[in-house]
Amino acid sequence: MHDLEPITALGGSEPRVDRVAGRTLCEVPDLALASVAARRGHEAACAARLAEILGAPVPGPGRSVNAAPFAGFWTGPDQWMITAAHDTHEGLADEVKSILGDNASVTEQNDAWVTFDLTGDDIRPVLELLCNIDLARFETGAATRATIHHLGCFLLCIETATHCRFHGPRASARSLHHALVTAMAAA
């Protein structure tokens, strides 16, 4: 039998951490992700059951919910991405599907995305260089889709002006990381 070791999206055995000009970028490999799409005619039931999972109303357009142990953000009409700690919810998609039943289609997304957390006293100058988002409205609980370095990414405002989470395509992790670190150095 092979003796396999897990690696992060950037190829390391430990998450990559970069510190530039008083800001920190951390690779976040320990998230389980599942996409949820309400089935036609079951939108209200799906939203109600999903609210039970999140412990809060389901996020609407441009919003996210960061509750423990689950978090989620809106990705489209009657569609959401749900996240949880991988160590305790490795089978998140199955867990969510068992709760939502026939009300939704649920797809595992664990290795499809790379996640980075950007923190610092003021990260807005970095965000201004990375993408065209309305920073005046990008406050705690905001979520948006944007293009960064030609990559479609989701940005979540965890804490206004000091903590942003990026979800980007795992296959382009190095390109996204390069864009983030370059913007940190230039801001």
N, C-alpha and C positions, 0 to 999 in steps of 0.2 A: 504494500500500500504506500502511496505517496505521502510524504510529510509536507503538507501545504501550509503556507502562512499567509494570512490575509494582508493585503496592501491597500493603502489609501488611493484615492483617485490620482494623486500626484506621484504614486509609486513608492511611497515610503512605508516603513513599518509603524511609524508614529505620525500623527497629524502635523502638517507643516505650519509653522508660526513665523510670520514676518513682522518686524517692527520697523516702521519708517516714520520719521518726523513726528513722534508722539502718538502715532496711530498703530493699531495692531490688526493684522489679518490672520485669522485662524481657519485652517481647514477643519470641517466638522464631519468626520466620517461615520459617526455613531448614530445616524438617524435612519429610522425605517420610514418609508413613504408609501402611500397608496393613493391612487386617483379614484375619485368617486364621481359617477355621472348618474343622475336620477333618470329612471326610465319614464317614458312617456305615460302620462296619466298617474304617475306615482310621485310627482314632484313634492307635493305637500307632505306626504308620508315620509319620503326620504329626508326632507329637511327636518322634520320633527324627530326622527330617530337619530339623525346626525347631530342634532342639538343635544340629545341625551349623551352621546359619546363625548362631545366637546365640553359639556357642562355650561354651555352658553348658546345663544342664538347663532345659527350658521352665518358666517360672514357673507355680506353682500358684495356687489362690485367694488373693487378697490380696497377691500378690507381683509383683515386676518384676525384670528383668535389665538392667543397664546395662553392656554390653560394647561395645567398638569393633570394627567400625564400626556394628554393629546393636544395638538395644535392643528390649525387648519387655515387655509386661505382660499379665496375665490379664484377660480381659473377661467370661468366662463359661465354662461347661463345654466343654472342647475348643475354646476360642476365645481368640485373642490379638490384640493390636495390635502391629505391628512398626514401628519407626522407624529412620531413618538420616539422615545429612546430605543435604539436597536437592541440593546442588551435585554430589555424586558418585553419588547414587542417585535421580535424578529419576524413573526408571522402576522404583521399588522393587517395586510390585505385580507387574510382569512378571518381575522378577528373582526374587522369592520364588516366584511361580507356576512358573517354569521348574525350580526346585529341588524343590518339593513335588509337582509333577505332579498326578495324579488323586487324591492323598491329601487334598487340601483345596480349598476355594473361597477365592479371594483377591480382595479388592476394594480398589481404590485409594481412599485417603481424604485425599489431599494437601490439597485445599481445603475439606474438610468441617469441619476443626477449627481452633481458634485455640489457641496454646500460650503460657503465661506461666510464667516462672521467678520465684519469690519467694525472696530470699536475705536473710540478716542474722544477727546474733549469736544471736537467739532469736525465731523466727517463730511459736512455739506460741500466744502470745496472739492473733495475727492469725487463725490457723486456728480457734481457739476461737470467735471471732466469726463466722466464715464458715460453718461446717458442724459437724454432729454426728458427729465421728469419734473413735475411741478413741486419743487422743494417746499414751497409755502404750505402745501397740503400733505406733504410726506411726513406725517407725525405718527406717534405711537399707534400701532394697529393698522396702519396703511399697508397696502400691498398693491403692486403693479407689475405689469410685464413690460420689459424694455429690451432694447437691443444694446448689447455691450460688445464691442470688438466683433461685430457681425454675428453675434450669438444671441439667440432668444433666451432671456433670463427672467426669472421672477425675483423681485426685490421686496423684502418685508422690512418695515420700520419697526424694530423691536423697542427702541427708545429714541425719542425725537433728538436728532442731531448727534447722537453718540453711539448708536448701535444699529447696524443694518445687516440683514441676512440676504445672501445671494444664493439662488438655486440656478445652476446652469447645466448644460449637457455634459455628462461625465466624459464622453469621448473627446471633448474639447477643454478638459480641465486645465491643461497647461497654458492654453491660449487665454482662457479667462483669468487664471492666476497672474499671468504676465501683464494683462491689461490692468488688473486691480493694483498690483505692486507699482507699475509705471505711473498710474494716476496718483497713488499715495506719495510717490517721490516728487511729482510735479506740482502737487497742491500746496 
